[in-house]
Amino acid sequence: MKFNIKYFYMVLGLVVVGMIAYFVVAKEVDKSKESKMPDDEVHRNLMQQKSPQMDKELLSKIDSLKKVVDENPTDSIALNHLGFFLMQAHKFEEAENYFSNLLKLNPDRADILNVLAEMNFNLQKFDKSENYLKKLINIEKDNEVAQYNLGVVYVMQGKKDEAKKIWNKLIQKNPDSELSKMAKESIQALQ
């Protein structure tokens, strides 16, 4: 029996064509596995989120600050940083506890009251947000941002008349401010 070389080349050709086809199909399958994120406002920022390494660093900072606060519960700087780091880690209730401890040391910390009001608003805890905003307004009677935000909280609670009252007071005090203009627009939107 004699070996014919043309059959060898034919088989070799089929193997090469098969391998090329395999690699082309495999490449297309890999492309289809790649997730293509929409290019919109919601998805655009997802790529900028923290890596697991950053999460480890954040948790390490939190643990370190907790030790500092345990050793010195009146360290207002550590309490402040710890609260913000806990917020970054989405541990909101724990953050609120540390911020509350900071307020016990200095109840007139308008910046902390504002942070707590905003955090609770974002968590849709409108009653807590209202309480913090009221405390803030008691400390800073001319704080237009807090007054406007209290009106927004009232709207979210379904207290539209209360919102109108506080916004009208804001407009009367300083009719030409940006927040007064926003308050006018908000009142019109309620009607």
Backbone as a printed PyTorch tensor [residue, N CA C, xyz], in Angstrom:
tensor([[[  0.8510,  -1.1540,   0.0000],
         [  0.0000,   0.0000,   0.0000],
         [  0.9000,   1.2210,   0.0000]],

        [[  0.5560,   2.0630,  -0.9220],
         [  1.3520,   3.2480,  -1.1280],
         [  0.6390,   4.4340,  -0.4920]],

        [[  1.4010,   5.2980,   0.1910],
         [  0.8460,   6.4830,   0.8460],
         [  0.7920,   7.6190,  -0.1580]],

        [[ -0.4170,   8.2360,  -0.2910],
         [ -0.5810,   9.3320,  -1.2370],
         [ -0.4910,  10.6480,  -0.4690]],

        [[  0.4520,  11.4840,  -0.8590],
         [  0.7360,  12.7350,  -0.1640],
         [ -0.4230,  13.7250,  -0.2530]],

        [[ -1.2200,  13.6630,  -1.3390],
         [ -2.3070,  14.6290,  -1.4840],
         [ -3.3420,  14.4570,  -0.3800]],

        [[ -3.5580,  13.2160,   0.0960],
         [ -4.5020,  13.0020,   1.1780],
         [ -3.9660,  13.6030,   2.4910]],

        [[ -2.6830,  13.5270,   2.6780],
         [ -2.0620,  14.1290,   3.8540],
         [ -2.2840,  15.6330,   3.8820]],

        [[ -2.0630,  16.2780,   2.7220],
         [ -2.2630,  17.7280,   2.6420],
         [ -3.7360,  18.1040,   2.7900]],

        [[ -4.6070,  17.2620,   2.2970],
         [ -6.0370,  17.5250,   2.4170],
         [ -6.4500,  17.4760,   3.8980]],

        [[ -5.9920,  16.4810,   4.6150],
         [ -6.3030,  16.3520,   6.0410],
         [ -5.6780,  17.5160,   6.8140]],

        [[ -4.4290,  17.8230,   6.4780],
         [ -3.7710,  18.9500,   7.1230],
         [ -4.5220,  20.2490,   6.8710]],

        [[ -4.9850,  20.4600,   5.6590],
         [ -5.7640,  21.6490,   5.3050],
         [ -7.0540,  21.7240,   6.1070]],

        [[ -7.7460,  20.5880,   6.2440],
         [ -8.9870,  20.5570,   7.0200],
         [ -8.7130,  20.8760,   8.5000]],

        [[ -7.6130,  20.3630,   9.0170],
         [ -7.2590,  20.6510,  10.4110],
         [ -6.9870,  22.1400,  10.5870]],

        [[ -6.2320,  22.7410,   9.6630],
         [ -5.9180,  24.1700,   9.7430],
         [ -7.1920,  24.9920,   9.6450]],

        [[ -8.0620,  24.6750,   8.6800],
         [ -9.3280,  25.4090,   8.5280],
         [-10.1740,  25.2410,   9.7930]],

        [[-10.1940,  24.0390,  10.3430],
         [-10.9510,  23.7960,  11.5690],
         [-10.4150,  24.6100,  12.7370]],

        [[ -9.0810,  24.6970,  12.8480],
         [ -8.4880,  25.4780,  13.9340],
         [ -8.7820,  26.9640,  13.7630]],

        [[ -8.6970,  27.4480,  12.5390],
         [ -9.0080,  28.8600,  12.2900],
         [-10.4590,  29.1350,  12.6530]],

        [[-11.3540,  28.2630,  12.2190],
         [-12.7790,  28.4360,  12.5370],
         [-12.9950,  28.4080,  14.0490]],

        [[-12.3110,  27.4990,  14.7260],
         [-12.4430,  27.3950,  16.1750],
         [-12.0260,  28.6880,  16.8630]],

        [[-10.8660,  29.2270,  16.4610],
         [-10.3720,  30.4430,  17.1020],
         [-11.2470,  31.6530,  16.7930]],

        [[-11.7900,  31.7190,  15.5970],
         [-12.6860,  32.8290,  15.2440],
         [-13.9520,  32.7520,  16.0710]],

        [[-14.5280,  31.5620,  16.1820],
         [-15.7560,  31.3910,  16.9700],
         [-15.4650,  31.6620,  18.4490]],

        [[-14.3330,  31.1600,  18.9480],
         [-13.9910,  31.3860,  20.3580],
         [-13.8230,  32.8680,  20.6490]],

        [[-13.2260,  33.5830,  19.7070],
         [-13.0340,  35.0210,  19.8950],
         [-14.3840,  35.7470,  19.9350]],

        [[-15.3070,  35.3620,  19.0740],
         [-16.6270,  35.9810,  19.0630],
         [-17.3970,  35.6660,  20.3480]],

        [[-17.2410,  34.4500,  20.8550],
         [-17.8980,  34.0850,  22.1100],
         [-17.3450,  34.9320,  23.2480]],

        [[-16.0280,  35.1270,  23.2780],
         [-15.4190,  35.9720,  24.3100],
         [-15.9250,  37.3950,  24.2220]],

        [[-16.0840,  37.9060,  23.0120],
         [-16.6000,  39.2710,  22.8510],
         [-18.0110,  39.3800,  23.3810]],

        [[-18.8270,  38.3590,  23.1420],
         [-20.2160,  38.4220,  23.5960],
         [-20.3100,  38.3190,  25.1090]],

        [[-19.2950,  37.7150,  25.7440],
         [-19.2910,  37.6200,  27.2030],
         [-18.9580,  38.9450,  27.8570]],

        [[-18.2520,  39.8170,  27.1380],
         [-17.8950,  41.1100,  27.6960],
         [-19.1640,  41.9140,  27.9240]],

        [[-19.3120,  42.4130,  29.1360],
         [-20.5020,  43.2140,  29.4120],
         [-20.2820,  44.6200,  28.8790]],

        [[-21.2320,  45.0590,  28.1290],
         [-21.1580,  46.4130,  27.5910],
         [-22.1120,  47.2760,  28.3920]],

        [[-21.5300,  48.1410,  29.2030],
         [-22.3070,  48.9990,  30.0640],
         [-22.8380,  50.1850,  29.2710]],

        [[-24.0850,  50.5470,  29.4850],
         [-24.6000,  51.7410,  28.8070],
         [-23.8130,  52.9810,  29.2170]],

        [[-23.7270,  53.9170,  28.3140],
         [-23.0050,  55.1510,  28.5960],
         [-24.0160,  56.2120,  29.0130]],

        [[-24.5070,  56.0740,  30.2480],
         [-25.4310,  57.0680,  30.7770],
         [-24.9620,  57.4880,  32.1640]],

        [[-25.6870,  58.4060,  32.7500],
         [-25.2700,  59.0010,  34.0230],
         [-25.1590,  57.9740,  35.1430]],

        [[-26.0640,  57.0170,  35.1600],
         [-26.0620,  56.0240,  36.2330],
         [-24.8680,  55.0890,  36.1060]],

        [[-24.6250,  54.5860,  34.8920],
         [-23.6000,  53.5730,  34.7030],
         [-22.1940,  54.1430,  34.5370]],

        [[-22.0950,  55.3820,  34.1230],
         [-20.7870,  55.9810,  33.8640],
         [-19.9160,  55.9890,  35.1160]],

        [[-20.5180,  56.2470,  36.2710],
         [-19.7440,  56.3650,  37.5060],
         [-19.4210,  55.0160,  38.1530]],

        [[-20.0270,  53.9370,  37.6670],
         [-19.7660,  52.6390,  38.2650],
         [-18.3200,  52.2110,  38.0890]],

        [[-17.7050,  52.6060,  36.9910],
         [-16.3180,  52.2380,  36.7470],
         [-15.3820,  52.9640,  37.7100]],

        [[-15.8430,  54.0470,  38.3070],
         [-14.9990,  54.8260,  39.1960],
         [-15.1690,  54.4100,  40.6530]],

        [[-15.9370,  53.3610,  40.8870],
         [-16.1700,  52.9530,  42.2610],
         [-14.9260,  52.3030,  42.8370]],

        [[-14.9430,  52.1260,  44.1300],
         [-13.7740,  51.6450,  44.8430],
         [-13.4340,  50.2040,  44.4810]],

        [[-12.1790,  49.9290,  44.5060],
         [-11.6910,  48.5720,  44.3100],
         [-11.7320,  47.8550,  45.6510]],

        [[-11.6130,  46.5250,  45.6340],
         [-11.5620,  45.8070,  46.9240],
         [-10.4070,  46.2820,  47.8030]],

        [[ -9.3000,  46.6730,  47.1960],
         [ -8.1600,  47.1760,  47.9650],
         [ -8.5430,  48.4550,  48.7140]],

        [[ -9.2950,  49.3420,  48.0230],
         [ -9.7280,  50.5780,  48.6740],
         [-10.6930,  50.2650,  49.8020]],

        [[-11.5430,  49.2530,  49.6150],
         [-12.4610,  48.8620,  50.6810],
         [-11.6870,  48.3700,  51.8950]],

        [[-10.6280,  47.6010,  51.6720],
         [ -9.8010,  47.1170,  52.7750],
         [ -9.1570,  48.2820,  53.5110]],

        [[ -8.6710,  49.2590,  52.7420],
         [ -8.0480,  50.4330,  53.3550],
         [ -9.0730,  51.2080,  54.1850]],

        [[-10.2780,  51.3570,  53.6540],
         [-11.3320,  52.0740,  54.3650],
         [-11.6690,  51.3590,  55.6650]],

        [[-11.8350,  50.0420,  55.5930],
         [-12.1590,  49.2760,  56.7980],
         [-11.0070,  49.3330,  57.8090]],

        [[ -9.7910,  49.3660,  57.3040],
         [ -8.6340,  49.4970,  58.1950],
         [ -8.6540,  50.8470,  58.9170]],

        [[ -8.9850,  51.9040,  58.1800],
         [ -9.0780,  53.2370,  58.7990],
         [-10.1870,  53.2740,  59.8340]],

        [[-11.3070,  52.6370,  59.5120],
         [-12.4280,  52.6000,  60.4540],
         [-12.0060,  51.8890,  61.7380]],

        [[-11.3710,  50.7300,  61.6010],
         [-10.9240,  49.9940,  62.7840],
         [ -9.9350,  50.8100,  63.6180]],

        [[ -9.0180,  51.4710,  62.9440],
         [ -8.0270,  52.2950,  63.6290],
         [ -8.6960,  53.4370,  64.3920]],

        [[ -9.6400,  54.0980,  63.7510],
         [-10.3290,  55.2130,  64.4100],
         [-11.2090,  54.7420,  65.5600]],

        [[-11.7920,  53.5590,  65.4220],
         [-12.5990,  53.0200,  66.5300],
         [-11.7230,  52.8110,  67.7650]],

        [[-10.4960,  52.3610,  67.5560],
         [ -9.5740,  52.1790,  68.6820],
         [ -9.2560,  53.5230,  69.3340]],

        [[ -9.0450,  54.5460,  68.4960],
         [ -8.7620,  55.8850,  69.0220],
         [ -9.9450,  56.3890,  69.8420]],

        [[-11.1610,  56.1990,  69.3030],
         [-12.3650,  56.6710,  70.0010],
         [-12.5990,  55.8730,  71.2760]],

        [[-12.3150,  54.5700,  71.2430],
         [-12.4620,  53.7630,  72.4610],
         [-11.5200,  54.2470,  73.5550]],

        [[-10.3050,  54.6220,  73.1560],
         [ -9.3290,  55.1250,  74.1250],
         [ -9.6540,  56.5340,  74.6050]],

        [[-10.2310,  57.3430,  73.7070],
         [-10.5570,  58.7220,  74.0460],
         [-11.8970,  59.0970,  73.4000]],

        [[-13.0020,  58.8100,  74.0850],
         [-14.3330,  59.0480,  73.5220],
         [-14.6670,  60.5220,  73.2830]],

        [[-13.8260,  61.4310,  73.7610],
         [-14.0900,  62.8560,  73.5500],
         [-13.2230,  63.4390,  72.4310]],

        [[-12.5520,  62.6000,  71.6820],
         [-11.7230,  63.0540,  70.5630],
         [-12.6450,  63.4190,  69.3970]],

        [[-12.9640,  64.6960,  69.2950],
         [-13.9490,  65.1360,  68.2980],
         [-13.4530,  64.9370,  66.8680]],

        [[-12.1630,  65.0590,  66.6580],
         [-11.6180,  64.8640,  65.3020],
         [-11.7770,  63.4020,  64.8840]],

        [[-11.4450,  62.4850,  65.7820],
         [-11.5900,  61.0560,  65.4710],
         [-13.0540,  60.6920,  65.2640]],

        [[-13.9400,  61.2250,  66.1110],
         [-15.3670,  60.9620,  65.9550],
         [-15.8740,  61.4450,  64.5930]],

        [[-15.4350,  62.6350,  64.2160],
         [-15.8510,  63.2150,  62.9420],
         [-15.3720,  62.3560,  61.7650]],

        [[-14.0850,  62.0320,  61.7520],
         [-13.5330,  61.2180,  60.6650],
         [-14.1780,  59.8290,  60.6310]],

        [[-14.3700,  59.2570,  61.7930],
         [-14.9760,  57.9350,  61.8630],
         [-16.3920,  57.9560,  61.2820]],

        [[-17.1550,  58.9820,  61.6230],
         [-18.5050,  59.1040,  61.0650],
         [-18.4940,  59.1810,  59.5440]],

        [[-17.5820,  59.9720,  59.0010],
         [-17.5180,  60.1110,  57.5350],
         [-17.0340,  58.8210,  56.8720]],

        [[-16.0580,  58.1540,  57.4720],
         [-15.5880,  56.8960,  56.8950],
         [-16.6860,  55.8330,  56.9380]],

        [[-17.4560,  55.8040,  58.0150],
         [-18.5630,  54.8520,  58.1060],
         [-19.6370,  55.1540,  57.0530]],

        [[-19.8600,  56.4280,  56.7970],
         [-20.8040,  56.7790,  55.7260],
         [-20.2860,  56.2780,  54.3810]],

        [[-18.9850,  56.4360,  54.1430],
         [-18.3860,  55.9480,  52.8990],
         [-18.5660,  54.4460,  52.7640]],

        [[-18.5160,  53.7480,  53.8860],
         [-18.6590,  52.2950,  53.8880],
         [-20.1370,  51.8860,  53.9020]],

        [[-21.0380,  52.8410,  53.8160],
         [-22.4840,  52.6240,  53.8210],
         [-22.9720,  51.9960,  55.1300]],

        [[-22.3120,  52.3400,  56.2140],
         [-22.7280,  51.9090,  57.5500],
         [-23.3570,  53.1200,  58.2250]],

        [[-24.5480,  53.4650,  57.7530],
         [-25.1650,  54.7340,  58.1130],
         [-25.6010,  54.8050,  59.5710]],

        [[-26.1810,  53.7230,  60.0950],
         [-26.6350,  53.7610,  61.4860],
         [-25.4550,  53.9230,  62.4430]],

        [[-24.3770,  53.2270,  62.1260],
         [-23.1780,  53.3350,  62.9580],
         [-22.5810,  54.7450,  62.8510]],

        [[-22.5900,  55.2850,  61.6410],
         [-22.0930,  56.6550,  61.4400],
         [-22.9220,  57.6330,  62.2560]],

        [[-24.2250,  57.4450,  62.2430],
         [-25.1050,  58.3430,  62.9940],
         [-24.8060,  58.2780,  64.4880]],

        [[-24.4880,  57.0970,  64.9780],
         [-24.1550,  56.9690,  66.4110],
         [-22.9140,  57.7850,  66.7720]],

        [[-21.8930,  57.7000,  65.9320],
         [-20.6670,  58.4520,  66.2230],
         [-20.8780,  59.9550,  66.0640]],

        [[-21.6520,  60.3400,  65.0470],
         [-21.9650,  61.7640,  64.8940],
         [-22.7910,  62.2620,  66.0830]],

        [[-23.6980,  61.4210,  66.5840],
         [-24.4930,  61.8010,  67.7610],
         [-23.5960,  61.9970,  68.9810]],

        [[-22.5950,  61.1320,  69.1060],
         [-21.6360,  61.3080,  70.2070],
         [-20.8850,  62.6320,  70.0700]],

        [[-20.5800,  62.9820,  68.8540],
         [-19.9090,  64.2620,  68.5960],
         [-20.8300,  65.4280,  68.9690]],

        [[-22.1150,  65.2820,  68.6710],
         [-23.0740,  66.3400,  69.0300],
         [-23.2540,  66.4520,  70.5460]],

        [[-23.0820,  65.3410,  71.2590],
         [-23.1570,  65.4070,  72.7240],
         [-22.0180,  66.2630,  73.2720]],

        [[-20.8630,  66.1760,  72.6070],
         [-19.7190,  66.9990,  73.0290],
         [-19.9160,  68.4660,  72.6540]],

        [[-20.4990,  68.6850,  71.4830],
         [-20.7080,  70.0460,  70.9940],
         [-22.0220,  70.0950,  70.2090]],

        [[-23.1250,  70.3820,  70.8960],
         [-24.4400,  70.3380,  70.2550],
         [-24.6580,  71.4170,  69.1880]],

        [[-23.7610,  72.3840,  69.1230],
         [-23.9220,  73.4640,  68.1410],
         [-23.1450,  73.2170,  66.8500]],

        [[-22.7550,  71.9850,  66.5820],
         [-22.0260,  71.6670,  65.3530],
         [-23.0050,  71.6400,  64.1880]],

        [[-23.1610,  72.7830,  63.5450],
         [-24.0940,  72.9120,  62.4250],
         [-23.7040,  71.9850,  61.2790]],

        [[-22.4060,  71.8170,  61.0600],
         [-21.9680,  70.9550,  59.9580],
         [-22.4090,  69.5070,  60.1700]],

        [[-22.3570,  69.0330,  61.3950],
         [-22.7580,  67.6540,  61.6950],
         [-24.2720,  67.5100,  61.6110]],

        [[-24.9970,  68.5020,  62.0980],
         [-26.4570,  68.4640,  61.9710],
         [-26.8700,  68.4220,  60.5120]],

        [[-26.1740,  69.1790,  59.6930],
         [-26.4750,  69.1940,  58.2610],
         [-26.1900,  67.8320,  57.6240]],

        [[-25.0530,  67.2280,  57.9720],
         [-24.7020,  65.9100,  57.4420],
         [-25.7500,  64.8740,  57.8500]],

        [[-26.1540,  64.9020,  59.1030],
         [-27.1450,  63.9500,  59.5830],
         [-28.5040,  64.1600,  58.9170]],

        [[-28.8670,  65.4070,  58.7060],
         [-30.1310,  65.6980,  58.0280],
         [-30.1040,  65.1700,  56.5970]],

        [[-29.0000,  65.4220,  55.9130],
         [-28.8820,  64.9700,  54.5210],
         [-28.8280,  63.4510,  54.4240]],

        [[-28.0570,  62.8200,  55.3040],
         [-27.9370,  61.3700,  55.2900],
         [-29.3000,  60.7190,  55.5180]],

        [[-30.0370,  61.2000,  56.5050],
         [-31.3500,  60.6210,  56.7980],
         [-32.3550,  60.9150,  55.6920]],

        [[-32.2350,  62.0690,  55.0610],
         [-33.1010,  62.3610,  53.9240],
         [-32.8470,  61.3550,  52.8090]],

        [[-31.5770,  61.1090,  52.5090],
         [-31.2370,  60.1590,  51.4460],
         [-31.6840,  58.7380,  51.7710]],

        [[-31.7550,  58.4210,  53.0640],
         [-32.2430,  57.1090,  53.4990],
         [-33.7650,  57.0910,  53.6390]],

        [[-34.3890,  58.2040,  53.2880],
         [-35.8390,  58.3990,  53.3570],
         [-36.3710,  58.2880,  54.7870]],

        [[-35.5450,  58.6960,  55.7260],
         [-35.9620,  58.8010,  57.1280],
         [-36.2690,  60.2770,  57.3680]],

        [[-37.4130,  60.6780,  56.8710],
         [-37.7440,  62.1010,  56.8210],
         [-37.9940,  62.7090,  58.1990]],

        [[-38.5240,  61.9240,  59.1360],
         [-38.7460,  62.4660,  60.4850],
         [-37.4210,  62.8320,  61.1520]],

        [[-36.4320,  61.9540,  61.0070],
         [-35.1140,  62.2500,  61.5810],
         [-34.4900,  63.4580,  60.8810]],

        [[-34.6170,  63.4840,  59.5700],
         [-34.0660,  64.6080,  58.8160],
         [-34.7080,  65.9180,  59.2740]],

        [[-36.0170,  65.8920,  59.4680],
         [-36.7400,  67.0810,  59.9490],
         [-36.1900,  67.5390,  61.2990]],

        [[-35.9910,  66.5980,  62.2180],
         [-35.4970,  66.9520,  63.5520],
         [-34.1150,  67.5950,  63.4970]],

        [[-33.2300,  67.0200,  62.6840],
         [-31.8910,  67.5910,  62.5650],
         [-31.9320,  68.9770,  61.9320]],

        [[-32.7760,  69.1550,  60.9310],
         [-32.8820,  70.4730,  60.2900],
         [-33.4400,  71.5100,  61.2550]],

        [[-34.4080,  71.1300,  62.0620],
         [-34.9600,  72.0620,  63.0410],
         [-33.9090,  72.4810,  64.0620]],

        [[-33.0980,  71.5200,  64.5210],
         [-32.0150,  71.8470,  65.4450],
         [-31.0170,  72.7930,  64.7840]],

        [[-30.7280,  72.5280,  63.5250],
         [-29.7930,  73.3720,  62.7810],
         [-30.3380,  74.7930,  62.6490]],

        [[-31.6180,  74.9200,  62.3400],
         [-32.2330,  76.2450,  62.1930],
         [-32.2710,  76.9730,  63.5430]],

        [[-32.4410,  76.2340,  64.6390],
         [-32.3880,  76.8700,  65.9650],
         [-31.0190,  77.4520,  66.2510]],

        [[-29.9790,  76.8150,  65.7330],
         [-28.6200,  77.3080,  65.9340],
         [-28.3040,  78.4450,  64.9680]],

        [[-28.6690,  78.2460,  63.7150],
         [-28.4070,  79.2410,  62.6650],
         [-29.7440,  79.6820,  62.0640]],

        [[-30.3390,  80.6770,  62.6810],
         [-31.6840,  81.1140,  62.2780],
         [-31.7630,  81.6200,  60.8430]],

        [[-30.6530,  82.0870,  60.2940],
         [-30.6500,  82.6190,  58.9270],
         [-30.0970,  81.6290,  57.9020]],

        [[-30.0130,  80.3750,  58.2590],
         [-29.4940,  79.3590,  57.3420],
         [-30.5660,  79.0330,  56.2970]],

        [[-30.4360,  79.6660,  55.1440],
         [-31.4470,  79.5130,  54.0900],
         [-31.4570,  78.1010,  53.5120]],

        [[-30.3060,  77.4800,  53.4320],
         [-30.2470,  76.1180,  52.8900],
         [-31.0360,  75.1720,  53.7810]],

        [[-30.8440,  75.2780,  55.0860],
         [-31.5710,  74.4140,  56.0150],
         [-33.0740,  74.6880,  55.9510]],

        [[-33.4470,  75.9630,  55.8150],
         [-34.8650,  76.3020,  55.7170],
         [-35.4790,  75.7310,  54.4410]],

        [[-34.7720,  75.8950,  53.3480],
         [-35.2880,  75.3530,  52.0800],
         [-35.3990,  73.8310,  52.1770]],

        [[-34.3510,  73.1900,  52.7050],
         [-34.3570,  71.7320,  52.8070],
         [-35.4610,  71.2280,  53.7370]],

        [[-35.7590,  71.9850,  54.7930],
         [-36.8600,  71.6040,  55.6780],
         [-38.1720,  71.6100,  54.9040]],

        [[-38.3380,  72.5860,  54.0100],
         [-39.5260,  72.5940,  53.1610],
         [-39.6050,  71.3600,  52.2770]],

        [[-38.4600,  70.9430,  51.7550],
         [-38.4220,  69.7340,  50.9170],
         [-38.8060,  68.5100,  51.7460]],

        [[-38.2960,  68.4420,  52.9710],
         [-38.6420,  67.3230,  53.8550],
         [-40.1450,  67.3220,  54.1220]],

        [[-40.7050,  68.4920,  54.3700],
         [-42.1540,  68.5710,  54.6000],
         [-42.9310,  68.0500,  53.3910]],

        [[-42.4860,  68.3920,  52.2110],
         [-43.1600,  67.9050,  50.9950],
         [-43.0940,  66.3810,  50.9550]],

        [[-41.9360,  65.8310,  51.2560],
         [-41.7780,  64.3750,  51.2210],
         [-42.6500,  63.6940,  52.2680]],

        [[-42.9530,  64.3940,  53.3500],
         [-43.8170,  63.8500,  54.3940],
         [-45.2910,  64.1030,  54.0920]],

        [[-45.5630,  64.7960,  53.0140],
         [-46.9400,  65.1170,  52.6680],
         [-47.4740,  66.3520,  53.3830]],

        [[-46.6100,  67.1310,  54.0150],
         [-46.9900,  68.3460,  54.7470],
         [-46.7780,  69.5600,  53.8440]],

        [[-47.5710,  69.6520,  52.8090],
         [-47.3750,  70.7150,  51.8110],
         [-47.6160,  72.1050,  52.3860]],

        [[-48.5860,  72.2310,  53.2810],
         [-48.8610,  73.5470,  53.8790],
         [-47.6760,  74.0190,  54.7250]],

        [[-47.0590,  73.0850,  55.4660],
         [-45.8730,  73.4290,  56.2590],
         [-44.7290,  73.8610,  55.3460]],

        [[-44.5790,  73.1640,  54.2250],
         [-43.5220,  73.5070,  53.2690],
         [-43.7400,  74.9160,  52.7290]],

        [[-44.9690,  75.2270,  52.3670],
         [-45.2790,  76.5680,  51.8440],
         [-44.9690,  77.6420,  52.8820]],

        [[-45.3090,  77.3630,  54.1500],
         [-45.0680,  78.3430,  55.2120],
         [-43.5800,  78.6580,  55.3430]],

        [[-42.7820,  77.6170,  55.4210],
         [-41.3450,  77.8580,  55.6260],
         [-40.7260,  78.5030,  54.3950]],

        [[-41.1840,  78.1090,  53.2040],
         [-40.6440,  78.7190,  51.9910],
         [-41.0710,  80.1770,  51.8670]],

        [[-42.3190,  80.4890,  52.2810],
         [-42.7680,  81.8900,  52.2400],
         [-41.9530,  82.7470,  53.2120]],

        [[-41.6260,  82.2080,  54.3840],
         [-40.7740,  82.9460,  55.3290],
         [-39.3980,  83.2000,  54.7120]],

        [[-38.8770,  82.2020,  54.0320],
         [-37.5800,  82.3310,  53.3710],
         [-37.6260,  83.4320,  52.3090]],

        [[-38.7030,  83.4560,  51.5540],
         [-38.8650,  84.4650,  50.4930],
         [-38.9870,  85.8630,  51.0990]],

        [[-39.7230,  85.9870,  52.2130],
         [-39.9000,  87.2870,  52.8520],
         [-38.5900,  87.8300,  53.4160]],

        [[-37.7590,  86.9660,  53.9880],
         [-36.5020,  87.4110,  54.5900],
         [-35.5060,  87.9170,  53.5600]],

        [[-35.4210,  87.2400,  52.4410],
         [-34.4270,  87.5950,  51.4280],
         [-34.9820,  87.2580,  50.0410]],

        [[-35.8510,  88.1290,  49.5280],
         [-36.5660,  87.8040,  48.2850],
         [-35.6770,  87.6640,  47.0400]],

        [[-34.4740,  88.1920,  47.0790],
         [-33.6280,  88.1520,  45.8860],
         [-32.5940,  87.0220,  45.8900]],

        [[-32.5630,  86.2150,  46.9260],
         [-31.5680,  85.1360,  46.9800],
         [-31.9500,  83.9980,  46.0320]],

        [[-30.9620,  83.1980,  45.6950],
         [-31.1860,  82.0420,  44.8160],
         [-32.1540,  81.0620,  45.4480]],

        [[-32.0070,  80.8550,  46.7460],
         [-32.8920,  79.9060,  47.4250],
         [-34.3210,  80.4200,  47.4950]],

        [[-34.4850,  81.7370,  47.5850],
         [-35.8420,  82.2940,  47.5520],
         [-36.4770,  82.0440,  46.1860]],

        [[-35.6800,  82.1880,  45.1410],
         [-36.1940,  81.8940,  43.7970],
         [-36.5830,  80.4250,  43.6800]],

        [[-35.7480,  79.5680,  44.2290],
         [-36.0760,  78.1340,  44.2150],
         [-37.3370,  77.8590,  45.0330]],

        [[-37.4720,  78.5550,  46.1510],
         [-38.6520,  78.3810,  47.0000],
         [-39.9120,  78.8060,  46.2530]],

        [[-39.8290,  79.9370,  45.5190],
         [-40.9850,  80.3850,  44.7210],
         [-41.3710,  79.3320,  43.6940]],

        [[-40.3670,  78.7910,  43.0090],
         [-40.6410,  77.7550,  42.0040],
         [-41.2340,  76.5100,  42.6480]],

        [[-40.7440,  76.1620,  43.8280],
         [-41.2470,  74.9720,  44.5230],
         [-42.6840,  75.1710,  44.9660]],

        [[-43.0070,  76.3860,  45.4210],
         [-44.3940,  76.6690,  45.8200],
         [-45.3220,  76.5740,  44.6130]],

        [[-44.8740,  77.1200,  43.4920],
         [-45.6870,  77.0340,  42.2690],
         [-45.8850,  75.5860,  41.8320]],

        [[-44.8530,  74.7690,  42.0050],
         [-44.9550,  73.3730,  41.6020],
         [-45.9360,  72.5980,  42.4780]],

        [[-46.1500,  73.0800,  43.7070],
         [-47.0920,  72.4010,  44.6120],
         [-48.5480,  72.6900,  44.2640]],

        [[-48.7690,  73.7460,  43.5170],
         [-50.1630,  74.1410,  43.2390],
         [-50.7160,  73.5130,  42.0180]]])
